[in-house]
């Protein structure tokens, strides 16, 4: 028996669930009646398994170096148990590596690079995303207001939760910065009677949403532009702004500039909602054990994480005041599992829809990405914060008296009362 085989057998014996491995030469080790069966095709996988490099194992799977039998949920349970430690601790940065990371962040996020990175992810195939998203194709954390909500119900609840936090009122000018497939834009227009502008860098999303706007007869008060946020006109401020799943793509080094731009785009006393993924650790911009590298290579090139304390700092540096903060991390774990389960139920259709020479590779990447992220949110390695901020007023003595020019009422119950 080789040394690496001996290490793996000990690791398998320590797992709480039965797992077996079939070696490239046909040798089988581990449980006789496994919940997860790994069929290894390349010996390098054994080294990565022994070291608990789960992100690298994800890449091995995408590259076809191993296959597995069993559920994706059980595979992630196994992955979490073979880790050598917290992926947060494994990705902490020293001052020099942090400086280098900042320089890379600045370089990664030019307008041209951001456009290419968004196209890389969101222009894969609209029909592929439709297989596992809700009918509105809301590609961000849902809000399970009730424990037994379906994904569609939870996404509707999230859209309304954001609109309520922003205290949207009929006739207000509302900006959706990074509008996706239009879920929030259309919900706000149809349920809150606001005038909506949305922007995106995705050609597929731009075409899809503008077709929906026409079909719904909303072209008079909803518009969706193919535009970088840095080019938005500041001469006509909006009353309210939402940034949902957007700031992760902006780049850590650009966050103060991003929030400064949003401040210049909102009227004094107006509100900005930032809904985005945050890091579980104080200084890591990605997860260790190969997880961050996997996301960078296969899913979100240029994406970076920031801890909520850093996000709050950049919001303040931009001249905004944070008035409400909510961590909805477990909601995203449940959302991601709903997406993962839906994709697992439609693997055959997904292969047909992707219909490219690299279709199987893309599908394998998404299977690992959705389930792996669900595991990450369950363990608290990443979080999701909604931060409501306002253009800072000064010297006001009437803020608690519902003045018409200030949007935030300083009483949180306004989010929850029936309209």
VOVO-609307 format. One record per atom (N, C-alpha, C): x, y, z. Coordinates in steps of 0.02 Angstrom, whole numbers, plus 50000, padded with zeros to 5 digits. Example, Ala and Ser with C-alpha at 12.3 -4.5 7.8 and 13.67 -1.06 7.14 Angstrom:
506604971650390
506154977550390
506604983550390
506424988850354
506844994750357
506455000250394
This chain:
500434994050000
500005000050000
500455006350000
500305011049956
500705017149952
500555021650011
501015026450023
500925031150079
500295035250070
500175037550009
499585041849997
498945037850007
498945031449987
498355027149997
498225026250072
498755025350110
498685024550183
498385030750215
498615036650193
498345042950219
497605043650203
497435041950142
496735042550121
496295037650158
496525031550169
496125026650206
495995029150277
496495032050309
496395034850376
495885040450374
495925044750324
495455050350318
494745047750307
494685042650264
494025039650252
493735036650315
494155033550355
493925030550417
493695035550468
493935041750463
493735046850511
493105050650492
492855049450431
492265053050408
491635050450442
491145054850451
490515052950482
490045049550433
490215049650369
489795046450318
490215041450279
489905036050254
490295031050218
490475033450147
491115033150131
491385035450067
491865030150041
491845029149975
492325024549945
492665027849886
493275025649871
493655028049813
493835022149769
493745023049704
493985018149656
494585021249621
495165018049628
495795020649602
495825019949526
496295023549494
496375022949421
496505015749398
496835011749442
496985004849423
496434999949441
495855002549467
495294998249484
495264996349557
495794997549596
495794995949667
495265000249703
494904997149750
494385000749788
494565000949862
494495006849891
494615007549963
494035011349994
493935010550059
493405014050093
492815009650108
492235012750116
491625009150138
491375004350084
491094998850108
490814993850062
490144996150035
489764999850075
489115002350054
489105009950061
489435013550015
489545020750024
488955025150006
488915030850039
488445036150020
488715039949960
489385040849959
489725044049904
490265039449877
490265038349812
490775034149780
491155038549730
491805039249741
492235043149696
492605038449650
492585039849585
492955035849536
493535040149510
494125038649532
494715042749518
495015040749450
495125045649407
495415044349340
496125046949335
496325051449380
496995054349378
497275054149449
497885051549456
498175050549522
498275057049561
498315062749527
498405069149562
497815070749608
497235067949593
496645069049635
496765066449705
497135060949711
497265057849776
497645062649822
498125066149794
498515070949833
498075076649857
497645079049814
497195084649833
496685082349885
496455076149880
495985073449929
496335072849997
496935070249997
497295069250059
497445075850094
497565081150054
497715087750082
497095091750099
496505089250079
495885092950092
495815099250051
496125099449993
496085105249949
495445104849907
494875106549939
494235105249907
494115109549845
494385115649844
494325119749785
494695116649726
495285113949739
495675110649686
495315104249664
494995100749711
494595094949692
494015096949647
493715102749661
493195105349618
493445106349547
494055109049541
494355109949475
494495103149443
494725098349483
494845091649457
494205088749428
493635089849462
493005087249437
492815090549371
492895097249367
492745100849306
493165098149248
493795096649262
494245094249210
494165086749195
493685083549229
493545076549215
494035071649246
494395073749298
494895069349329
494595064449379
493965065649398
493595060649437
492845061649426
492465056549439
491735056849439
491495054449507
490855055349519
490585053049583
489875050449574
489675046149620
488985043849625
488725045849694
488125048449695
487825050949757
487555057949747
487255060749798
486945067449791
487465072949800
487325078649770
487765084349778
487785086749850
487235086249885
487225088149956
487695083749997
487685077249984
488135072850021
488865074050002
488985075549938
489665077049916
489935083049954
489525088149965
489745094050001
489845092650075
489425088250103
489535086150173
490215082850180
490385078750131
491045075550133
491595080750125
491515085450079
492025090550067
492175094550130
491635096350167
491735100350228
492135096550280
492075089850281
492405085950333
493135084450317
493345084950253
494045083450237
494475089750238
494175095550249
494565101750253
495065101350311
495675103850302
496165103750356
496045109150408
495605113850394
495455119350440
494985124150406
494875129850437
494415134750408
494705137750344
494315138050290
494555141250228
494645148750237
494355151550289
494475158650304
495185159550328
495395155450376
496085155950402
496595154450348
496415150050301
496895148150249
497005153550197
496605158950200
496665164150149
496825170950177
497045171250241
497215177750270
497825180650235
497815187250226
498345190650189
498805194550235
499455194050224
499935198450256
499935205250222
500325209950248
500305216750220
500545216950148
501075212950131
501335213150064
500845210050014
500595204050032
500115200849987
499485204949981
499285208350035
498705212750032
498805218549985
499415221349986
499585226849940
499555224449868
499845218649855
499845215949788
499125214649765
498725211849811
498025210549794
497655217049775
497795222449810
497475228849794
497685231249724
498315230549707
498545232649641
498205228449586
498135221949599
497795217649551
497065219749545
496745221549601
496055223649601
495955229849557
496395234649564
496355240749522
496415238849449
496895234449433
497015232549364
496425228549335
496115224349375
495585219849351
494945223649331
494845229649358
494175232549352
494155239049312
494455238749253
494335244049204
493645242849174
493375247849138
492715246949108
492715241149058
493265240449020
493295235248969
493335228349002
493745227649054
493815221149088
493155219249123
492835224049156
492205222649190
491685220049140
491655223149081
491175221049031
491315213849009
491945212148997
492115205348977
491965200349031
492095202249094
491975197549150
491235196349160
490815201349151
490085200349157
489835195949100
490075197149040
489875192948984
490085185648995
490675184549024
490925177849037
490425173849078
490105177049127
489645173549172
488925173949147
488665179849139
487945180649129
487705179349058
488155179349010
487945178148941
488065170848920
488115166348969
488225159348954
487635156448914
487025156948941
486415154748908
485825156548952
485385160848927
484795162748967
484375156648984
484285152148936
483865146248948
484175141649000
484835141449003
485165137349054
484995140049124
485055146649133
484885149549198
484145148449215
483715148649165
483005147749177
482835140849204
483275135949192
483155129149217
483145128849293
483545133149326
483625132349399
483475138649439
483365144349405
483135150249440
482375150249445
482095154949484
481365155549488
481095158549423
480435158849413
480165161349350
480375168549333
480525172649383
480755179449370
481515179849357
481845174149363
482575173749353
482945178549400
482765178549462
483105182749511
483735179049534
484305181749515
484945178249527
485305181449586
484985181449644
485275184049706
484905180849764
485145182049824
484875178749883
484135180149893
483735174849901
483025175549915
482925177049990
482295178350008
482135180050078
481565175550100
481735170450141
481235165650163
480855168450223
480395172750206
479975175950258
479595170850298
479385165450265
479085159650298
479525153650282
479605149150331
480075143550324
479895138950266
479245138350250
479035133650198
478935136850130
479195142950121
479125146250056
479485142250001
479185142249941
479535139849883
480065145049863
480505143249817
480995148049794
480655154149763
480145153049723
479795158649691
479485163249743
479185160449794
478885164649846
479415168449884
479975165149897
480515168449934
480835174049893
480885173149827
481155178449786
480675184449782
480035183149778
479545188649780
479605192349846
479685188549901
479745191649967
480375195949971
480925193649939
481545197549938
481455204049901
481135203749842
481025209749803
480605214849842
480105212349876
479675216849915
480045219449977
480465215350006
480855217350065
481295223350047
481605223049989
482045228449966
481625234749953
481065233949918
480645239749903
480385243049967
480205238950017
479965241650081
480525245350118
481125242350118
481685245650151
481835252450119
481755252750054
481875259050018
481285263850023
480735261550053
480135265650061
479935268749994
479905264649943
479715267149876
479015270049876
478945275649842
478295279049838
478125280449765
477475280549747
477275281849678
477605288149650
477855287549589
478145293249554
478875294349567
479175290849616
479885291949630
480315289049574
480905291949565
481395289649516
481855284549551
481855278449525
482195272849557
482715270049509
483335269149533
483875266149493
484035259249519
484045254249474
484275247549491
484955246649457
485475246849498
486165246749472
486405239549466
486375236849406
486515229849394
485865225949397
485435226849346
484745224649350
484605217349337
485115213449317
485005206349305
484475205149252
484025200449265
483485198849218
482845202949235
482925208449270
482385213249277
481895212149334
482015207149377
481525205549429
481365211449474
481865214649501
481735220249547
481445226249510
481695227749452
481445233349413
480695232749400
480495226949376
479795225949358
479345225449420
479605222349474
479215222049536
479085229049563
479605233249562
479535240049588
479045244149545
479085243349479
478645247149435
477925244849442
477815238349446
477135235649447
476805236149515
477195235849569
476905235749636
476985242349674
477445246549652
477575252849689
477495259049645
477335257949581
477185263449535
477735268649532
478365266349528
478935270849523
479185271149451
479575276249436
479905276949371
480595273749377
480735268649336
481325264449347
481825265049291
482455265649310
483025265049264
483465259349289
483645254849244
484105249549262
484695249449215
485265246849239
485855246149196
486145239149202
486505237049150
486835230549149
487415230849101
487875226049107
488405225149057
488295218749017
487755215249031
487605208948997
487155210148937
487385208248878
486985209148817
486365204748819
486435198648844
485865194148848
485325196848893
485515199148952
485025201849000
484705208248972
485095212348940
484835218548912
484285217148862
484405212348816
483905210748766
483285207448797
483395202948845
482845199448877
482385204248914
482675208648954
482265213148996
481905218248954
482225220948902
481885225848861
481295222748823
481355216348806
480785212948777
480215212248828
480385210648890
479875210248943
479535217048954
479925222348954
479655229048965
479135230648911
479295228948850
478825230148795
478185225948803
478275219548819
477705215048825
477235217148882
477515219948935
477125222048993
476845229048986
477005232448932
476755239148921
477045244248970
477675243248989
477985247649039
478515252249009
478555252648943
479095256448912
479065263948929
478495266448951
478445273548969
478795275249034
478865270249079
479165271949144
479675266849169
479885262249125
480435257749141
480915257549081
481555258549095
482055258249042
482655254349068
482975250449024
483535246249043
484105247548994
484655250149018
485195252448975
485815247948981
486155246948925
486785243448924
487325248548938
487515249049003
487915254749024
488335253049086
488955255249088
489375254749147
489145259949198
489145258049262
488895262649314
489285269149315
489925268849294
490335274949296
490115280149246
489695278149197
489465282749146
488765285449160
488465283749216
487795286249232
487795293849241
487285297049214
487205304349218
487035306449289
487425311149316
487325313449385
486905319849389
486685322449333
486335328949335
485605328449357
485325322349354
484635321449375
484615316049430
484715317849492
484765312949546
484135308649553
484245302449575
483695297849588
483465298649660
482835296649673
482585296649741
482845290649781
482885284949747
483095278749780
483525274749732
484005270949760
484455266849720
484515259949753
484495254749712
484645247949736
485255245349698
485705242149735
486275238749706
486265231649733
486025226949693
485915220049716
486385215349679
486845212149716
487315207549685
487785210949637
487895217249646
488295221249599
488995222749627
489025224649691
489665227349715
490215222049719
490035215649719
490545210349718
490955210749654
490665213349600
491005213849535
491395220349528
491275225049572
491585231649566
492335231349582
492525227349630
493215226849651
493325230449716
493675227049762
493785229749829
494115236649827
494595237549783
494955243949780
494515249549753
493955247849720
493525252949691
492905254549733
492835251449791
492205252049828
492065259249850
492555262849875
492425269749895
492195273849835
492525272849778
492315276349718
491625274449695
491455267949703
490795265649683
490255268849726
490335268749792
489835271649835
489815279249829
490385282349813
490395289549800
489975291149738
490025286849687
489615287849627
488875287249644
488695282249684
487995281449703
487755287449744
488185290149787
487995296049826
487835301949780
488245302749728
488125308249681
487505307149638
487285300849635
486695299149594
486045299549633
486075300049700
485465300349739
485365307349768
484745309449773
484615316149800
484765316349874
484925322249902
485005322849975
484385320250011
484495315950059
483925312950095
483665306650063
483915304950003
483705298749970
484055292750000
483855286849977
484105280550007
484435276149955
484945272549978
485315267649937
485315260949973
485115255749939
485145248949967
485695245049933
486195242749971
486715238449944
486615231349972
486475226749927
486345219749944
486905215749912
487355212749954
487905209249923
488255204449969
488665200149939
489035194949974
489635198050009
489735196050071
490295198650111
490715192750136
491335194250154
491805189150177
491655187250249
491785180950267
491705178750336
492285180850380
492875181850349
493465183850387
493605191250378
493995194050423
494115201250423
494545203650366
495005199450342
495475201950293
495535197850229
495155192450224
495215188350163
494755190850108
495015191150047
494615193249989
494335187349950
494515181349973
494245175149943
494325169649995
494065163749980
494155158050025
494775154050005
495085150950056
495685146950044
495525139850023
496025135450027
495965128450007
495755127749935
495935132749894
495785132449822
495085134749804
494665136549852
493975138349837
493935144949798
494305149949821
494295156349787
494565155849716
495095151849707
495385150849641
494885147549594
494495142949620
493985139549579
493475144649554
493205148849598
492715153849579
493005158749528
493625160849539
493955165549493
494035162549424
494225156249421
494375153049356
493755151249317
493255148449352
492685145549315
492035149549317
491955154049367
491295157049376
491315164649373
491655167849420
491655175149425
492365177949420
492655178349360
493315181449355
493275188749379
493745190649422
493755197549446
493345198749508
492965193849532
492555194749592
492995194949655
492805199149702
493185199749764
492705200549823
492905197749880
492505198249941
492795203549988
492355206750025
492565211450078
492145210050140
492455210350198
492075209650260
491615215650269
491065214550305
490575219950311
490875226150344
491375225250387
491675231150419
492015235550366
492325232350315
492645236250263
492135239550218
491585236150205
491055239050165
490765245250201
490655244550266
490405250250305
490905256050303
491545254450306
492065259650304
492025263350237
491985259650182
491975262950117
491335266950106
490775264550134
490155268350130
490235275050166
490545274950225
490665281150262
491155285650225
491685282750197
492165286650160
491845290150100
491325287050074
490975289950016
490485295450035
490415296850099
489965302150121
489255299850131
489165293350142
488505290550155
488445288350228
487845288350254
487715286150322
487315279650320
487595274350349
487235267950353
486695268550407
486065267050389
485515267750436
485195261050455
485345255750417
485055249250433
485505243750402
485675238750443
486095233250419
485765226650439
485705222050390
485415215450403
485825210050370
486025205050409
486375199250382
485865193750369
485805191750305
485325186450288
485685180250261
486265178750289
486685173150268
486315166450260
485925164150311
485595157650303
485085157650246
484815163450230
484345163850173
484715162050108
485355164150104
485715162650042
485905155250038
486065152150095
486195145050094
485595141250067
485005143050091
484395139550068
484255141149994
484385147349973
484285149149903
484745145149858
485375144649877
485865140949836
485705133549832
485465130749887
485275123649885
484665122749839
484205127649840
483635127249794
483865127449722
484345131749707
484625131949639
484985125549621
485395123049668
485775116949656
485315111049645
484805110349687
484335104849679
483975105149612
483785111249591
483435111949527
483895110149469
484525112249472
484985110449418
485095102949416
485175099749475
485275092549476
484695088749444
484095091649448
483505088449419
483465089449344
483885093849316
483835095449244
484505094849209
484915090049230
485585089549202
485575087949127
485135083649106
485085081949035
484895087948993
484395091749016
484185097748979
484745102948978
485105103449034
485645108349038
486185106748986
486355100348979
486865098548929
486635100448859
485995099448845
485735101048779
485735108648767
485545112448818
485495119748810
486175123048802
486665120648839
487325123748834
487625122648765
487575116548739
487695115048669
488335118248642
488885117548677
489535119948655
490045114448665
490625115048633
491145109948644
491335109148718
491255114448757
491435114248828
490825113648873
490265111248845
489635111148883
489695107048947
489995101048943
490055096749001
490495100049054
491015103349032
491465106849078
491095112549114
490705116449077
490325121849107
489815119249157
489475113849138
488965111049183
489285108449247
489845105049241
490195102549301
490395108449346
490615113949315
490825119749355
490235122549393
489655123049361
489075125849395
488815121149449
488845114749439
488625110049491
489045111049553
489705111549545
490145112549602
490055119449633
489975124449591
489905131349615
489295132249659
488705130049635
488085131149673
488095127449739
488275121049737
488285117149799
488845119349845
489425120949818
489975123249859
489825129849894
489495134449858
489315140849889
488785139749944
488315135249932
487815133749983
488165131350047
488665126950039
489045124650097
489405130450130
489695134950091
490065140650119
489625145250160
489005146450138
488555150650176
488305147050238
488195140550234
487985136850293
488515137150348
489145136950329
489685136850378
489905143850400
489625148950370
489805155750389
490465158050360
490725154650309
491345156850277
491225163050235
490605163850214
490385169850178
489705171950206
489515178150195
488885180650221
488545184950167
487955187350183
487585191750137
487285197350179
487495203450166
487245209250203
486845213950159
486275216150185
485905221650156
486065227850198
486335232950166
486505239150201
486115244850170
485715248050210
485335253850187
485705260150209
485825264650162
486205270750176
485845276750147
485995282550175
485705288750150
486245294050138
486075298450093
486475304450081
486455308450146
487035309550179
487045311950247
486745318950254
486195319750293
485955326450310
486325328950372
486385335450379
486735338150438
486305343750470
486355344050535
486035349550572
485285349450572
484985343650562
484255343150560
483975341650629
483475345150649
483145343650714
482465340350703
482265339350640
481595336750626
481595329850595
482155326150603
482215319750569
481705314550593
481465315150654
480975310450680
480255312550666
480165317950630
479495320750618
479235319450547
479535314550514
479335312650446
479345318550397
479895322250394
479925327750344
479895324850274
479575328250229
479445325550162
480085324550121
480605328450135
481215327850094
481685322450118
481555319550177
481975314050203
481605307450197
481935302450168
481595296150155
481585291450214
482105291550256
482155286550309
481785288950372
481315284850398
480905287150455
481205285850524
481785282450527
482115280950591
481685276650637
481225272850608
480825267950645
480775261750601
481065256250623
481145250450579
480495246950562
479975248250600
479355244650587
479035246550519
479265251950489
478975253850424
479095248450371
479615244350381
479775239050333
479245233650335
478945232550393
478535226550404
477785227750403
477565234050414
476845235250415
476565234650346
475925232550342
475585231950278
475505238750246
475585238850180
475515245150144
474775246750136
